[in-house]
Amino acid sequence: MKQKIFISSVQSEFKAERKSLKEYIHNDALLNRFFDVFVFEDLPASERHPNKAYIEQVVKSDIYIGLFGNQYGSINKKNISSTHEEFLTATKLHKPRLVFIRGNKDSERHPKILMLIKDVAKQVIRRRFSSTAELISSVYASLVDYLATKDLLRSGPFDAAVCRDAVIGDLSAEKIRAFVRIALAERGFPLRESSPIKEILEHLNLLKDGKPTNAAILLFGKHPQRFLISSEVKCAHFHGKEVGKPIPFYQVYKGTAFELTDQALNFVLSKIDLAVGTRAKSVQAPVAYEIPPDVIREAIVNAIAHRDYTSNGSIQVMLFQDRLEVWNPGTLPPTLTLAKLRQPHSSVPANPLIAESLYLAKYIERMGTGTRDMIHDCKMAGLVEPEFSLTDGFVATVYRKPGRAFDAVGGKRQLDLSTQSPTQSPTQSVDPVIRLLEALRQGEKKAGDLRANLKIKHRPTFRTNYLHPALKEKLIEYTIPSRPNSRLQKYRLTKKGMEYLKKL
């Protein structure tokens, strides 16, 4: 969200300067990204007294800019001018105040504006100007300095900057300890689960001056999207080969980088072919997906690790009839090209702190092998090589192959539309609803037990893709229908559900 600048001045004295300043800030590629401007001329017609309306704008603003010249302005009921009152209000509310004074001849100034300028000099650094061009230059320098002070203008990676308004209390100790447990087992992480939270964060370089960085919030935040709205992942499933409405399946996922990866992966796996073979050659039945899960995971986790988090765009995972596309608002670093992605190359993460933690939790390898692993795994699975492109962001495209999952387990693709799940697309074999019905074949179960049985950690995914469709089609029912949200609630097969399983 842009920060609001309030420009205060005597109305009749700085009309041209106000207009020029506003136009410059709105047209400048850098400043327009961060600021919006309010000037006197923006106030709409109203029955309210203008002085009161201006003070309301000062209260709503993030930055106060004062333009002082020779005039003081009309005296109000408080025996001061509106310009003076606006400065006092900004001071009382602890707003950042930038004051610019025109000219050097104090002898030409109204006595009261001279007193105000002297009062201002005791509180803030003033800058003088003699022309509009000089004023614009000074305001530009002050605003850039403000952005740097607030860590909004960075020379380092985005994920290493302090997350504005966040405190350590916004991080989940449970998520941090769960991460340490995994990192210890997978990568020999030197700290223990019982280590102090602050020590763990400092070891991971996720604190700056005692405050959590953007990486800390994205990795372990209780509600990451509260601070970084666009860090969500949007998933959509289209039955055709192009984007079209209505979208059959659409889900927006929120959470940490780890949770987003898991949720998006589960979304895709629930929509593509899954084949289970027989135990003819082994005690354990072979299982294969149409697209190797490692390829899907790599595409998603790369998007999360390398995206541009300053963009308002979100990662998009789109499954079409013939392909999977994973788009992220980011680009390649200057040292890499699309051609180099297919060759051995160094790892240059856009967000190194996020990438490091994803590596420690074994979500990625940090040697720059991700894209080449995707190519290798697709070749081994008999799929067309994935494509990588830059179109308003980075896109990884993985092509589907109908029947590949069945061939992989030594089976033959057979599709009986009469026994197809009512929630299943014509290209799917094992639908989430079928898996749910199979889990209830042995008897009624609570939601938590069903999630454990199906290995679904994320509640929204379970409800959206499994539970709700089965309830809607009346394949399952509540054991306590009068109290759907009861802690004792369980689910069981209906007669329709049992008959459906018999057909299968």
N, C-alpha and C positions, 0 to 999 in steps of 0.2 A: 504494500500500500504506500502511495506517495505521501510525503510529509508536506504539511501545509505551511506556507510562508505568509505572514501578515505584514504588509507594507504600510507603515504609519507615517503620515506627513500632513502638513497644513494643506487642505484640499486645493486651494487656489495657487499655491506656490510651486508644487512639484507635479503638476498634471502630466507634462511631457515625459518626465523622468520615470514616473510610475508606469506609464504605458510602455516605454522602451524597456524597462527592467522586466516587466511581465512577458513581453514578446520574446526577449532574449532567452529567458529561462525556459519558456515553453518550446522554443525552437532549437535550443542547444541539445545535442545528442546525449551528453552526459547528464546535465542538470535536469532535463525533462524526464529522465528515468527515475529520479528520486523526489522531485518537488512539484507542487502545484502552488499557484500564487493567488492571493486575494488582495484586491485593491478597492478603493472607495467606489469606483465605477461599477463594480460587480454587484453592489447591493441592489436588490430588486425593489420596486415600489411597494411601500407598506405603510400602515397606519402607525407603526411603532416609531418612536423617536430615533433618529439616525445614530445619535451618540450611544444609545443603549445597544443598538444592533452592532455597532463597531466593536464595542466591548465584548459582546458575545463571540465575535469572530476572533478576537484576541485569545479568548479562553479556549476556543476550538483549535487554534493554531499550534504548530510545533516549534516555529521559529518566528521571532519578532525582528523586523528590519525597520529602523527609524531613520527618516530623512529629515534633517534639521537645517534650516536656513536662517533667514532674517526675521520672519514672522512667527508669532506665538500662537495665533488663532483666537477664535471667540471664547470668551469665558463662560463656563457652564455653572450649574447650581452649586458645584463644589468649589467654586472660585478658582478653577484651573481650566486650561484648554482641553479639548478632547484629545489632542496629541499627547499632552502631558499625562492625562489619565490613562491612556493606552500604554504608555511606558511604565507607569506605576503598576498597572495590572499585570503586565508581562513580568515585572520584577517580583511582585508578590507571588506569582504562580511558578517562579523559577524557570521561566522560558529562556532558551538561549537568545541573547540580544546582540544584534549587530547594528551599530550606529554609525551613520555617515553624515558628515557635516560639510555643507557647501561654503566655500570661500574661507578667507583668513582674516577678513576685516570685522573684528568683533564690535567695532564702534558703530557699525551700521545695523546691528541686531537689536531687536526689541529687548528691553531689560529682562523680561521674564523668560524669553527663550535663551538668553545668555546665562541666566541662573540655572535653567534646566540643563544646558550643555555642561556647565561646571559640575552640576550634581552627577550627570552621567559619567563625567571623567573620573569620578571617584569609584565608580563601580565596574565599568567596562572599558576596553580599549576602543578608542574612536579612530575613524579614518576620515581624512578630509579629501574633497574632490572639487574640481573646478569646471568639469564638463561631464556630459552624459557618458561619453566614452570612458572617461576615467572612473566614473561611478560604476559602470558595468564591469570594468576590469577588477575593481576592488571587491565588488559583491561576489564575482566569480571566485576570486581567490579565497574569500572568507567561507563560501559555501563548500568548496573543495576541502578546505581545512576542517570544516565541520564534519564532512563525510568521513574523512580519514580518522578523526577523533572518535567517531561513533563506530569505527570498523566497518563502515558501509562501502568504503573505497579501499580495496586491498591490493597489496603487492604480492601476497602469498595466496595459497589455495583457499577456496571458500570454506572447506570443512575445518580448517585450522582457526578460523575467525571465531570470536566469541558470539554465541547465540544471543541476540538482543532480548532482554527482559527475562531470560531463563536463569534459574538458580539450580543448585545441586539437588534440591528437593523435587525438581521436575524430572529427575532420573529415577528409574526403577531399580532398587537394590536387588530385587528378585531376578530381574533380567540380567543384571551385571554378574551376579553369582552363577547363574545358569551358563552364561558365556564362559566364565572362568573354568567351570567344570568341563565344558566341551574342549576349550582351548588346551587345557592341561592334558586331557586324554589324547587329543589329535596332534598337537604340535609341541608338547612339552612346555607349556606356558610356565614361567618361573614362579608365579604367585599361586596362592591357594584360595579356595573358595571362601575360607574364613578370614582372608586378609581384609584390612579396612577398605571400605569403598573408595575413599579418597586416594589411597595408595594405588589401587588398581587403575583408577582413572589417570593418575599422574604417570604411571608406568606406560599407559597407552597414549600419552600426550593428548589427553582429551580435556584437560583443564588449562585455562590461560588466565593468569592472575587470580586463581581460585574460582573462576567462573567456567561453566560448561561451554564447550565449543559447539559449533553446528554439528560436527561429527558425533559428539557425545549424545546430542538430542536425537539425531537420526538413527543411532545405533541402540540406545538404551532409554530413550524418552518414554515417559508414561503415555503421553499424547503428542507424538512428534509433529503431527499436522496442525497443532495449535500454534506452533511457531513457524513451521515451514509448510504452508498450505499445499503447494504444488508437489510435494514429495510423495503423494499418493500414486497408486498404479491403477490404470483403467483397463479392464479386460472385456473383450467383446468376441462373440462367436457368430459368424455369418454362415448360412448354409450355402450361399453362392460364392462366386469368385471376386466380387466387388463389394465395397461398402454400400449398404442399402438399409432403408428403414421399412418396417420396424426391425429392430435388432432382436433376434430370437433370445440371446442370452447376453446380459450386460451387467458387469459388477465393478464397483469402485472399491478398492482395498486401501485400508489405512493401517498404520502401525510402523514398527521399526524396519530397518533395512532387511533384517533376517526374516521378520514376519511377512513383509511384502514379497520377498523371494518365494517363501513357502506357499503363500496364498495364490500367487500368480501361477506357480508351477502346478499346484493342485487343480486350479481352474482348467488349465490346458489338458492335463492328464485325464480329467473327468469328461472331456469332450472328444478325445481321439480314441481310436481302436485299441482295445486291450484284449489279448488272446491268452488263454490258459490251456496248456497242453495236457496230456495224460501222464500217468506215472509208469508208463510201459518201460522206460529206460532208467528211471531213477525214483528214489523214495519221494523226492520233492518234484511236484509238477512244474514244468517250465512255464515261465510267464514272459510275455513280450508286449511292448507298446509299439504302436505304429511309428512313432518318432522316439528314438532313445531318450529317456528322461534326462540324461547328462547333457545332451545337446540343448534341450529346452532350458534346463537350469542355467547353463553357461550363458545363453543368450539373455536371459532375464537378469542374472546377477551382474553381468557386464554392463547392462543398461543402468542398473542401480549404482554401480561403483563409478562409472565414467560420465554420468549425465551432468548437465549444467544445472545446478540447483538454484541459480539466480533467475532462471527462466520461469515464466508463468505456466509453461507447458508441463504436462505430466507424462510419465512413461505410459505407452499404449501397447498392450499385448492383444493382437487381433488374429483370430483363427478363422481361416477361410476354407472352402471346400478343398482347395489344392495346395494350401501353404499356411505357414505360421509367420507372422511379421511382428517383430519386437522393435518399437521405435522409441528413441529417447531424445530429449532436447539437449543435444551435445554435439561435439565434433571431434575429429582426431587432433592430437597434438601436432605442432609444426613438423616434428621429426618423423611422423608416420604418414603413410599414404595407404589407399585401399589395396594397392598391389603388395605393399610390405606386410599387410595383415596375413597374407598367405605364406609368408616366409618367416624364418626365425627372426624375431625382433625383441628389443628390450621392452620392459613393462614401464609405461609412462602414465600412471593413473591420474585422472583429473582431480580425484579426491583421495590422496594417499592415506589419510588416517582411516577413512571408511574402508578402503581396500585392505589395509593392514589387519583390521579386525575381522573382515570377511575371510581373509587368508587364515588367521589363527583359528577360526571356527570351521575351517576346511570347506568353505563355500567356493573359494577360488584358489588357483595357484598363482603365485606372483611373478612368474618368470616369462610372462607374455605369451603363454601357450594356449590361451583360451580359444581364439579363433581357429588356430590350427587343429586343436583338439576337436572342435565342432566339425571341421572338414573331414578329419580322419574318421570320427565316429559315424558320420553320415555315409561315407564311402563303405565302411565295414558293414553298415546296415543295408546297403544296396540302395541308398537314396541319392538323389541328385545333390551335388555339392551346394552348400548354402551360399547365398549371395550377401554382400555387404555394400551399402550405398550411402551417400550423403544427400538427403533431400529435406531441407529445413530441419536437419537433425540427422542422427545416425540410425540406419535401419539394418537389422539382421533378418534375412528371409530364409526360412527352412521349408523345403518342399515335402509334401505328404506323398504317400504311396499306398493306395487302397490295397488291402490284403497282405501287406508286408508283415503285420503282426502275426497273422495266421501261418504264413510261410515260415516264420522264425521259430515257431514251436512245433513244426512238422505237421500242421493241420491243413485243412482246406476250407476256404471261406464259403460259408453257407449262411444265407440271410433269409429267415422266414418272417415276412412282414406280419403274419398273423400272430406271431408271438413277440413282436417287437414292443419294447416299452413305450407307453404313450408319451414319455418325455424324451425319447431317444431320437437323434437325427438319423436320416437314412444311411449315413456313412459310419455310424458307430456300431460296435459289437457289444461291449459290456458297459451298460449304463450305470451311473451312480445309484439309481433307484433299484436296479437288480441286485447290486451289492448289498444295499440296505435290506432288501427282502430276504436275501440269503442269510444275513446276520440274524434275522428274526425267525428263521426257520425252526430254531431250537426252543423258542419260547419268548415271552415278553421280556423287554429290557429297558433300562433307563437310558436317557440320551448320552450320559457320560460313558456308560458301558458300550453303547453302540459306536461312539467315536473312537474308543480304545480298540474295539474289535476291528474297525475299518481303518485304524491308524490315521485318523483325521484330527489334528491338533486344534485347528482353527474353527471356533464355534460358528461364525457367520457362513463359512464355506459349507459346513455340515448342514446348517439349516437351509441355505439357499439351494444347494445342488442335490441334497439327499432327502432331508426330512419333509420340507414343504411340498415338493412335487409329489411325493408318495401320499401325503395326507390329502392333497388336492384331488388326486385320482382315486382316493378311497381304497388304496391298496393296503394301508395301515390305519390304525385308529388309536385314540387315547384309551388308557385303562381307567382314567378318571376324567371323562369328557366334560363334567361340570366345572372342573378346575384345571384348565390347560396348563397353568403355570405352577402347579403344585410341586413341591420338592419331592413328593412321592410318585410323581407322574412317570408312567412307563408307556411303551408302545408295543403293539402286537399286530400280527397279520389279520386282515379282514378275510371274509370268505372269498372276495374277489381277488385278494392278494395271493391266497393259497391256490386258487384255481389257476392264476397266472403262472405261479411257480411250477405247477404240475405240467403245464403246456411246455415250459422250458425243459 
